[in-house]
């Protein structure tokens, strides 16, 4: 039985001929880049993410007496 992935298709493919050491080197490089970008742009990136998740729309009126 083949299980289908529910993940979206990647934008690019990773070579299947890398050695485990080469794959680890790529992962370590990506981690270093991520940390460097986060150090410079962390707060701005968080705000951009929030802006994407919550559109600029009016907050609905809150009625404390309304049920769930």
MOPAC internal coordinates of N, CA, C and O (Angstrom, degrees):
PM7 1SCF
backbone

  N    0.0000 0     0.00 0     0.00 0    0    0    0
  C    1.4486 1     0.00 0     0.00 0    1    0    0
  C    1.5226 1   108.69 1     0.00 0    2    1    0
  O    1.2310 1   120.09 1   -54.41 1    3    2    1
  N    1.3105 1   117.43 1   125.59 1    3    2    1
  C    1.4586 1   123.00 1  -179.61 1    5    3    2
  C    1.5169 1   108.68 1   -95.80 1    6    5    3
  O    1.2310 1   121.58 1   -49.60 1    7    6    5
  N    1.3171 1   114.57 1   130.40 1    7    6    5
  C    1.4568 1   119.17 1   179.27 1    9    7    6
  C    1.5201 1   108.84 1   -97.82 1   10    9    7
  O    1.2310 1   120.39 1   -51.83 1   11   10    9
  N    1.3101 1   116.85 1   128.17 1   11   10    9
  C    1.4552 1   121.38 1  -179.78 1   13   11   10
  C    1.5172 1   109.45 1   -86.90 1   14   13   11
  O    1.2310 1   120.63 1   -41.03 1   15   14   13
  N    1.3025 1   116.40 1   138.97 1   15   14   13
  C    1.4554 1   121.92 1   178.49 1   17   15   14
  C    1.5198 1   109.92 1   -77.69 1   18   17   15
  O    1.2310 1   120.97 1   -37.61 1   19   18   17
  N    1.3184 1   115.75 1   142.39 1   19   18   17
  C    1.4536 1   120.20 1   176.04 1   21   19   18
  C    1.5310 1   110.50 1   -97.58 1   22   21   19
  O    1.2310 1   120.48 1  -178.22 1   23   22   21
  N    1.3395 1   116.68 1     1.78 1   23   22   21
  C    1.4469 1   120.18 1   178.67 1   25   23   22
  C    1.5216 1   109.91 1   -76.58 1   26   25   23
  O    1.2310 1   120.60 1   -30.20 1   27   26   25
  N    1.3407 1   116.45 1   149.80 1   27   26   25
  C    1.4630 1   117.97 1   177.58 1   29   27   26
  C    1.5255 1   110.60 1   -67.63 1   30   29   27
  O    1.2310 1   120.93 1   -23.80 1   31   30   29
  N    1.3093 1   115.82 1   156.20 1   31   30   29
  C    1.4648 1   120.32 1   178.27 1   33   31   30
  C    1.5234 1   108.86 1   -65.61 1   34   33   31
  O    1.2310 1   120.22 1   -39.56 1   35   34   33
  N    1.3228 1   117.19 1   140.44 1   35   34   33
  C    1.4664 1   118.78 1   179.18 1   37   35   34
  C    1.5209 1   111.37 1   -68.34 1   38   37   35
  O    1.2310 1   120.71 1   -24.23 1   39   38   37
  N    1.3249 1   116.25 1   155.77 1   39   38   37
  C    1.4578 1   120.88 1   178.85 1   41   39   38
  C    1.5203 1   111.29 1   -73.96 1   42   41   39
  O    1.2310 1   120.63 1   159.11 1   43   42   41
  N    1.3139 1   116.40 1   -20.89 1   43   42   41
  C    1.4517 1   121.34 1   177.21 1   45   43   42
  C    1.5148 1   108.05 1  -148.55 1   46   45   43
  O    1.2310 1   120.91 1   -15.27 1   47   46   45
  N    1.2844 1   115.87 1   164.73 1   47   46   45
  C    1.4606 1   119.53 1   179.86 1   49   47   46
  C    1.5282 1   109.97 1  -107.54 1   50   49   47
  O    1.2310 1   121.34 1   -29.48 1   51   50   49
  N    1.2931 1   115.04 1   150.52 1   51   50   49
  C    1.4593 1   122.22 1   178.77 1   53   51   50
  C    1.5196 1   107.42 1   -97.57 1   54   53   51
  O    1.2310 1   120.56 1   -44.07 1   55   54   53
  N    1.3213 1   116.53 1   135.93 1   55   54   53
  C    1.4669 1   118.47 1   178.71 1   57   55   54
  C    1.5268 1   111.12 1   -56.64 1   58   57   55
  O    1.2310 1   120.82 1   -38.34 1   59   58   57
  N    1.3051 1   116.04 1   141.66 1   59   58   57
  C    1.4700 1   120.30 1  -179.23 1   61   59   58
  C    1.5250 1   112.16 1   -94.25 1   62   61   59
  O    1.2310 1   120.42 1  -176.42 1   63   62   61
  N    1.3207 1   116.80 1     3.58 1   63   62   61
  C    1.4577 1   119.44 1  -177.74 1   65   63   62
  C    1.5281 1   113.56 1  -101.93 1   66   65   63
  O    1.2310 1   119.74 1  -176.44 1   67   66   65
  N    1.3462 1   118.10 1     3.56 1   67   66   65
  C    1.4617 1   120.36 1   179.34 1   69   67   66
  C    1.5207 1   110.19 1   -66.91 1   70   69   67
  O    1.2310 1   121.53 1   -31.74 1   71   70   69
  N    1.3022 1   114.67 1   148.26 1   71   70   69
  C    1.4647 1   119.49 1   171.78 1   73   71   70
  C    1.5304 1   107.71 1   -79.08 1   74   73   71
  O    1.2310 1   120.02 1   -17.17 1   75   74   73
  N    1.3206 1   117.57 1   162.83 1   75   74   73
  C    1.4652 1   119.07 1   175.92 1   77   75   74
  C    1.5386 1   111.85 1   -56.78 1   78   77   75
  O    1.2310 1   120.39 1   145.04 1   79   78   77
  N    1.3204 1   116.86 1   -34.96 1   79   78   77
  C    1.4581 1   120.65 1   179.24 1   81   79   78
  C    1.5303 1   111.24 1   -66.52 1   82   81   79
  O    1.2310 1   120.64 1   140.09 1   83   82   81
  N    1.3321 1   116.39 1   -39.91 1   83   82   81
  C    1.4645 1   120.04 1   178.17 1   85   83   82
  C    1.5255 1   110.89 1   -66.74 1   86   85   83
  O    1.2310 1   120.60 1   138.38 1   87   86   85
  N    1.3095 1   116.46 1   -41.62 1   87   86   85
  C    1.4651 1   120.07 1   178.02 1   89   87   86
  C    1.5261 1   110.10 1   -62.29 1   90   89   87
  O    1.2310 1   120.44 1   137.41 1   91   90   89
  N    1.3289 1   116.76 1   -42.59 1   91   90   89
  C    1.4649 1   120.35 1   178.31 1   93   91   90
  C    1.5286 1   110.94 1   -62.91 1   94   93   91
  O    1.2310 1   119.79 1   140.06 1   95   94   93
  N    1.3167 1   118.00 1   -39.94 1   95   94   93
  C    1.4628 1   121.44 1   178.65 1   97   95   94
  C    1.5289 1   110.94 1   -61.48 1   98   97   95
  O    1.2310 1   120.49 1   139.35 1   99   98   97
  N    1.3270 1   116.66 1   -40.65 1   99   98   97
  C    1.4660 1   120.47 1   177.75 1  101   99   98
  C    1.5276 1   109.78 1   -65.05 1  102  101   99
  O    1.2310 1   120.10 1   134.51 1  103  102  101
  N    1.3242 1   117.42 1   -45.49 1  103  102  101
  C    1.4611 1   120.59 1   179.46 1  105  103  102
  C    1.5256 1   111.35 1   -61.44 1  106  105  103
  O    1.2310 1   120.24 1   138.40 1  107  106  105
  N    1.3219 1   117.14 1   -41.60 1  107  106  105
  C    1.4614 1   120.30 1   178.89 1  109  107  106
  C    1.5341 1   110.76 1   -65.31 1  110  109  107
  O    1.2310 1   120.43 1   141.22 1  111  110  109
  N    1.3237 1   116.78 1   -38.78 1  111  110  109
  C    1.4652 1   120.37 1   178.19 1  113  111  110
  C    1.5285 1   111.10 1   -64.91 1  114  113  111
  O    1.2310 1   120.78 1   135.93 1  115  114  113
  N    1.3297 1   116.12 1   -44.07 1  115  114  113
  C    1.4651 1   119.59 1   178.08 1  117  115  114
  C    1.5196 1   111.25 1   -62.04 1  118  117  115
  O    1.2310 1   120.48 1   140.58 1  119  118  117
  N    1.3215 1   116.68 1   -39.42 1  119  118  117
  C    1.4657 1   120.71 1   178.22 1  121  119  118
  C    1.5265 1   110.61 1   -62.91 1  122  121  119
  O    1.2310 1   120.16 1   137.27 1  123  122  121
  N    1.3383 1   117.30 1   -42.73 1  123  122  121
  C    1.4601 1   121.13 1   179.62 1  125  123  122
  C    1.5296 1   111.09 1   -64.51 1  126  125  123
  O    1.2310 1   120.45 1   139.23 1  127  126  125
  N    1.3332 1   116.75 1   -40.77 1  127  126  125
  C    1.4612 1   120.20 1   177.93 1  129  127  126
  C    1.5203 1   109.94 1   -64.80 1  130  129  127
  O    1.2310 1   120.52 1   136.59 1  131  130  129
  N    1.3280 1   116.62 1   -43.41 1  131  130  129
  C    1.4650 1   120.61 1   179.47 1  133  131  130
  C    1.5228 1   110.97 1   -58.58 1  134  133  131
  O    1.2310 1   120.31 1   134.23 1  135  134  133
  N    1.3294 1   117.02 1   -45.77 1  135  134  133
  C    1.4599 1   120.36 1   179.57 1  137  135  134
  C    1.5259 1   111.85 1   -63.66 1  138  137  135
  O    1.2310 1   120.22 1   139.93 1  139  138  137
  N    1.3304 1   117.19 1   -40.07 1  139  138  137
  C    1.4599 1   120.76 1  -179.85 1  141  139  138
  C    1.5324 1   111.20 1   -66.25 1  142  141  139
  O    1.2310 1   120.42 1   137.02 1  143  142  141
  N    1.3305 1   116.79 1   -42.98 1  143  142  141
  C    1.4642 1   120.62 1   178.49 1  145  143  142
  C    1.5196 1   109.67 1   -65.42 1  146  145  143
  O    1.2310 1   120.36 1   138.08 1  147  146  145
  N    1.3208 1   116.93 1   -41.92 1  147  146  145
  C    1.4666 1   120.95 1  -179.66 1  149  147  146
  C    1.5243 1   110.93 1   -62.71 1  150  149  147
  O    1.2310 1   120.24 1   141.16 1  151  150  149
  N    1.3344 1   117.15 1   -38.84 1  151  150  149
  C    1.4672 1   120.87 1  -179.39 1  153  151  150
  C    1.5250 1   111.26 1   -62.03 1  154  153  151
  O    1.2310 1   120.36 1   145.86 1  155  154  153
  N    1.3245 1   116.91 1   -34.14 1  155  154  153
  C    1.4583 1   120.83 1  -177.45 1  157  155  154
  C    1.5294 1   111.85 1   -90.66 1  158  157  155
  O    1.2310 1   120.37 1   139.44 1  159  158  157
  N    1.3373 1   116.90 1   -40.56 1  159  158  157
  C    1.4615 1   121.29 1  -170.71 1  161  159  158
  C    1.5232 1   114.98 1  -117.80 1  162  161  159
  O    1.2310 1   119.40 1  -168.40 1  163  162  161
  N    1.3186 1   118.75 1    11.60 1  163  162  161
  C    1.4588 1   121.11 1  -174.61 1  165  163  162
  C    1.5149 1   115.20 1   -48.49 1  166  165  163
  O    1.2310 1   119.66 1   119.61 1  167  166  165
  N    1.3513 1   118.25 1   -60.39 1  167  166  165
  C    1.4706 1   118.95 1  -177.76 1  169  167  166
  C    1.5295 1   113.29 1   -61.45 1  170  169  167
  O    1.2310 1   120.55 1   140.52 1  171  170  169
  N    1.3274 1   116.55 1   -39.48 1  171  170  169
  C    1.4658 1   119.27 1   179.08 1  173  171  170
  C    1.5287 1   111.21 1   -66.97 1  174  173  171
  O    1.2310 1   120.42 1   142.37 1  175  174  173
  N    1.3258 1   116.80 1   -37.63 1  175  174  173
  C    1.4624 1   120.24 1   178.12 1  177  175  174
  C    1.5218 1   110.56 1   -66.37 1  178  177  175
  O    1.2310 1   120.28 1   139.86 1  179  178  177
  N    1.3341 1   117.07 1   -40.14 1  179  178  177
  C    1.4615 1   119.80 1   177.44 1  181  179  178
  C    1.5273 1   110.76 1   -61.67 1  182  181  179
  O    1.2310 1   120.51 1   136.50 1  183  182  181
  N    1.3367 1   116.63 1   -43.50 1  183  182  181
  C    1.4622 1   119.55 1   179.68 1  185  183  182
  C    1.5169 1   111.10 1   -64.96 1  186  185  183
  O    1.2310 1   120.03 1   139.11 1  187  186  185
  N    1.3205 1   117.55 1   -40.89 1  187  186  185
  C    1.4662 1   120.78 1   178.66 1  189  187  186
  C    1.5236 1   109.95 1   -62.29 1  190  189  187
  O    1.2310 1   120.21 1   140.53 1  191  190  189
  N    1.3302 1   117.20 1   -39.47 1  191  190  189
  C    1.4595 1   121.04 1   178.58 1  193  191  190
  C    1.5261 1   110.08 1   -64.18 1  194  193  191
  O    1.2310 1   120.85 1   134.18 1  195  194  193
  N    1.3444 1   115.99 1   -45.82 1  195  194  193
  C    1.4623 1   119.82 1   177.73 1  197  195  194
  C    1.5244 1   110.99 1   -58.20 1  198  197  195
  O    1.2310 1   121.03 1   136.42 1  199  198  197
  N    1.3350 1   115.63 1   -43.58 1  199  198  197
  C    1.4639 1   119.77 1  -178.76 1  201  199  198
  C    1.5250 1   111.32 1   -61.86 1  202  201  199
  O    1.2310 1   119.97 1   146.51 1  203  202  201
  N    1.3265 1   117.66 1   -33.49 1  203  202  201
  C    1.4604 1   120.87 1   178.16 1  205  203  202
  C    1.5217 1   111.50 1   -73.24 1  206  205  203
  O    1.2310 1   120.41 1   144.25 1  207  206  205
  N    1.3344 1   116.82 1   -35.75 1  207  206  205
  C    1.4586 1   120.52 1  -176.54 1  209  207  206
  C    1.5219 1   113.09 1   -78.82 1  210  209  207
  O    1.2310 1   120.65 1   145.79 1  211  210  209
  N    1.3214 1   116.36 1   -34.21 1  211  210  209
  C    1.4617 1   120.85 1  -177.13 1  213  211  210
  C    1.5233 1   107.69 1  -120.99 1  214  213  211
  O    1.2310 1   120.35 1   -74.67 1  215  214  213
  N    1.3134 1   116.93 1   105.33 1  215  214  213
  C    1.4616 1   119.04 1  -179.20 1  217  215  214
  C    1.5302 1   111.06 1   -66.22 1  218  217  215
  O    1.2310 1   121.37 1   -23.86 1  219  218  217
  N    1.3192 1   114.98 1   156.14 1  219  218  217
  C    1.4646 1   119.81 1   177.33 1  221  219  218
  C    1.5211 1   109.42 1   -73.96 1  222  221  219
  O    1.2310 1   121.16 1   -89.94 1  223  222  221
  N    1.2988 1   115.38 1    90.06 1  223  222  221
  C    1.4546 1   120.03 1   176.68 1  225  223  222
  C    1.5140 1   107.61 1  -134.25 1  226  225  223
  O    1.2310 1   121.57 1   -20.14 1  227  226  225
  N    1.2931 1   114.60 1   159.86 1  227  226  225
  C    1.4579 1   119.73 1  -178.72 1  229  227  226
  C    1.5274 1   109.76 1   -63.17 1  230  229  227
  O    1.2310 1   121.54 1   -38.42 1  231  230  229
  N    1.3010 1   114.66 1   141.58 1  231  230  229
  C    1.4574 1   120.22 1   176.80 1  233  231  230
  C    1.5230 1   107.55 1   -73.61 1  234  233  231
  O    1.2310 1   119.51 1   -49.03 1  235  234  233
  N    1.3192 1   118.54 1   130.97 1  235  234  233
  C    1.4630 1   119.31 1  -179.52 1  237  235  234
  C    1.5287 1   111.02 1   -64.87 1  238  237  235
  O    1.2310 1   121.63 1   -28.51 1  239  238  237
  N    1.3069 1   114.48 1   151.49 1  239  238  237
  C    1.4628 1   119.67 1   177.74 1  241  239  238
  C    1.5153 1   109.72 1   -61.18 1  242  241  239
  O    1.2310 1   121.20 1   -37.80 1  243  242  241
  N    1.3122 1   115.30 1   142.20 1  243  242  241
  C    1.4543 1   121.14 1  -178.96 1  245  243  242
  C    1.5119 1   109.13 1  -105.76 1  246  245  243
  O    1.2310 1   120.50 1   -54.96 1  247  246  245
  N    1.3009 1   116.66 1   125.04 1  247  246  245
  C    1.4600 1   121.78 1   176.53 1  249  247  246
  C    1.5257 1   107.06 1  -116.02 1  250  249  247
  O    1.2310 1   120.07 1   -73.23 1  251  250  249
  N    1.3397 1   117.47 1   106.77 1  251  250  249
  C    1.4487 1   120.56 1  -177.15 1  253  251  250
  C    1.5320 1   113.28 1   -64.19 1  254  253  251
  O    1.2310 1   120.21 1   161.62 1  255  254  253
  N    1.3348 1   117.20 1   -18.38 1  255  254  253
  C    1.4644 1   120.36 1  -179.65 1  257  255  254
  C    1.5276 1   112.80 1   -90.95 1  258  257  255
  O    1.2310 1   120.23 1   172.27 1  259  258  257
  N    1.3136 1   117.16 1    -7.73 1  259  258  257
  C    1.4606 1   119.80 1  -178.16 1  261  259  258
  C    1.5222 1   109.27 1   -75.70 1  262  261  259
  O    1.2310 1   120.40 1   -39.60 1  263  262  261
  N    1.3324 1   116.84 1   140.40 1  263  262  261
  C    1.4685 1   118.93 1   176.23 1  265  263  262
  C    1.5207 1   109.23 1   -70.48 1  266  265  263
  O    1.2310 1   120.73 1   -22.43 1  267  266  265
  N    1.2638 1   116.21 1   157.57 1  267  266  265
  C    1.4565 1   123.02 1  -178.79 1  269  267  266
  C    1.4724 1   110.26 1    -9.74 1  270  269  267
  O    1.2310 1   120.10 1   180.00 1  271  270  269

